[in-house]
């Protein structure tokens, strides 16, 4: 099973727009990442799940246009910045479908740390806005990082 963790792309500042939609740089970055993912990474997911916050929703929509999962994107408030990771940890034990989660820090960082080293208090992955990190679970149910792309590392 593969799990794709995506930190939303760069939003506008709160003072510019309290709803915090993607900034022009955010739109540019996530389009570049999505196109690269489609052309080079063969990402296949059943579904994209996002927090419902505008910046995550917009990021998920761009990715969905390129990756084209069979199921529609859904909102899960358990991906919000301060959400408890326990809900997703339980869900990931039960699922075998590849899935993409579009969310926020510190939640994504804590989730990745728990999956990789069973300690959500230690940061083991440095997320960047608009990045995709691919984790894979093996037969023994251990997780490992397969790859990571960021707007800065994508041609």
C-alpha positions as a printed NumPy array, in Angstrom:
array([[  0.   ,   0.   ,   0.   ],
       [  1.202,   3.496,  -0.821],
       [  0.365,   6.628,   1.096],
       [  1.011,  10.023,  -0.443],
       [  1.284,  12.874,   2.039],
       [  0.909,  16.347,   0.564],
       [  1.348,  19.621,   2.371],
       [ -0.912,  22.195,   0.732],
       [  0.763,  24.665,  -1.609],
       [  1.658,  28.218,  -0.555],
       [ -1.427,  30.242,   0.469],
       [ -2.002,  33.963,   0.658],
       [ -1.349,  35.506,   4.067],
       [ -4.187,  35.949,   6.591],
       [ -3.939,  39.735,   6.288],
       [ -4.32 ,  39.561,   2.498],
       [ -7.228,  37.097,   2.559],
       [ -8.52 ,  35.467,   5.771],
       [ -9.82 ,  32.453,   3.785],
       [ -6.181,  31.768,   2.77 ],
       [ -6.624,  30.536,  -0.807],
       [ -3.526,  29.577,  -2.755],
       [ -1.232,  32.407,  -3.74 ],
       [ -0.092,  32.782,  -7.344],
       [  3.164,  31.039,  -6.331],
       [  1.13 ,  28.255,  -4.715],
       [ -0.928,  27.725,  -7.881],
       [  2.232,  27.69 , -10.001],
       [  4.032,  25.256,  -7.688],
       [  1.208,  22.733,  -7.35 ],
       [  0.513,  22.731, -11.089],
       [  4.206,  22.007, -11.705],
       [  4.221,  19.211,  -9.111],
       [  0.965,  17.705, -10.422],
       [  2.171,  17.721, -14.037],
       [  5.489,  16.164, -13.044],
       [  3.708,  13.524, -10.962],
       [  1.404,  12.638, -13.856],
       [  4.2  ,  12.478, -16.448],
       [  6.873,  10.744, -14.357],
       [  5.677,   9.078, -11.173],
       [  2.695,   6.928, -12.16 ],
       [  0.789,   7.777,  -9.002],
       [ -2.325,   5.639,  -8.697],
       [ -4.643,   6.368,  -5.798],
       [ -8.21 ,   5.37 ,  -5.125],
       [ -8.994,   8.679,  -3.531],
       [ -7.652,  12.058,  -2.468],
       [ -8.681,  13.252,   0.986],
       [ -8.189,  16.843,   2.164],
       [ -8.894,  18.856,   5.301],
       [-11.56 ,  21.089,   3.791],
       [ -9.539,  24.253,   4.356],
       [ -9.486,  26.25 ,   1.122],
       [ -5.731,  25.949,   0.512],
       [ -5.867,  22.153,   0.955],
       [ -9.006,  21.851,  -1.181],
       [ -7.441,  23.829,  -4.032],
       [ -4.233,  21.769,  -3.805],
       [ -6.253,  18.529,  -3.884],
       [ -8.315,  19.707,  -6.874],
       [ -5.22 ,  20.416,  -8.973],
       [ -3.7  ,  17.049,  -8.069],
       [ -6.974,  15.253,  -8.856],
       [ -7.127,  16.821, -12.335],
       [ -3.73 ,  15.323, -13.139],
       [ -3.82 ,  12.039, -11.211],
       [ -7.484,  11.319, -11.955],
       [ -8.416,   8.965,  -9.092],
       [-11.535,   6.795,  -9.601],
       [-13.268,   8.192,  -6.508],
       [-14.111,  11.843,  -5.879],
       [-12.043,  13.803,  -3.377],
       [-13.525,  13.978,   0.099],
       [-13.149,  16.211,   3.129],
       [-11.935,  14.855,   6.446],
       [-11.563,  17.311,   9.332],
       [ -9.103,  14.836,  10.868],
       [ -6.489,  16.317,   8.505],
       [ -6.652,  19.812,   9.995],
       [ -3.421,  21.261,  11.417],
       [ -4.018,  20.326,  15.06 ],
       [ -6.07 ,  17.161,  14.505],
       [ -5.224,  14.054,  16.495],
       [ -3.237,  11.604,  14.362],
       [ -4.935,   8.616,  16.015],
       [ -7.899,   8.645,  13.609],
       [ -5.689,   8.295,  10.544],
       [ -3.359,   5.823,  12.224],
       [ -6.352,   3.529,  12.86 ],
       [ -7.674,   4.005,   9.316],
       [ -4.3  ,   3.194,   7.755],
       [ -4.101,  -0.095,   9.654],
       [ -7.364,  -1.189,   8.052],
       [ -6.96 ,   0.029,   4.471],
       [ -5.113,  -1.569,   1.577],
       [ -5.973,   1.079,  -1.032],
       [ -3.428,   3.65 ,  -2.124],
       [ -4.511,   7.045,  -0.828],
       [ -3.394,  10.668,  -0.968],
       [ -3.833,  12.946,   2.035],
       [ -3.642,  16.71 ,   1.518],
       [ -3.213,  18.531,   4.774],
       [ -1.206,  20.779,   7.026],
       [  1.576,  20.95 ,   9.545],
       [  2.02 ,  19.887,  12.246],
       [ -0.484,  17.064,  11.593],
       [  1.236,  15.582,   8.514],
       [  4.645,  15.7  ,  10.178],
       [  3.348,  13.926,  13.277],
       [  1.574,  11.277,  11.182],
       [  4.69 ,  10.585,   9.096],
       [  6.883,  10.391,  12.201],
       [  4.567,   7.936,  13.897],
       [  4.333,   5.711,  10.829],
       [  8.103,   5.717,  10.267],
       [  9.527,   5.596,  13.81 ],
       [  6.48 ,   5.222,  16.118],
       [  7.216,   8.601,  17.722],
       [  5.161,  11.57 ,  16.572],
       [  7.179,  13.964,  18.74 ],
       [ 10.313,  13.588,  16.583],
       [ 10.304,  15.229,  13.172],
       [ 11.763,  12.81 ,  10.629],
       [ 10.444,  14.444,   7.451],
       [ 10.812,  18.12 ,   6.608],
       [  7.698,  18.998,   4.662],
       [  7.653,  21.852,   2.141],
       [  4.541,  23.587,   0.851],
       [  3.341,  21.777,  -2.259],
       [  5.49 ,  18.679,  -1.679],
       [  4.453,  15.065,  -2.126],
       [  5.99 ,  12.339,   0.007],
       [  5.405,   8.709,  -0.929],
       [  5.393,   6.181,   1.907],
       [  4.972,   2.484,   1.292],
       [  3.853,  -0.237,   3.698],
       [  5.487,  -3.629,   3.225],
       [  4.182,  -7.131,   3.942],
       [  5.314,  -6.868,   7.568],
       [  3.301,  -3.623,   7.906],
       [  6.39 ,  -1.425,   8.21 ],
       [  6.433,   1.961,   6.517],
       [  9.328,   3.443,   4.533],
       [  9.838,   6.586,   2.491],
       [  9.988,   5.773,  -1.225],
       [ 10.51 ,   9.316,  -2.533],
       [  9.751,  12.984,  -2.013],
       [  9.301,  15.814,  -4.508],
       [  9.097,  19.511,  -3.799],
       [  8.48 ,  22.487,  -6.068],
       [ 12.177,  23.356,  -5.695],
       [ 13.382,  19.892,  -6.791],
       [ 10.93 ,  19.428,  -9.654],
       [ 12.16 ,  20.383, -13.121]])
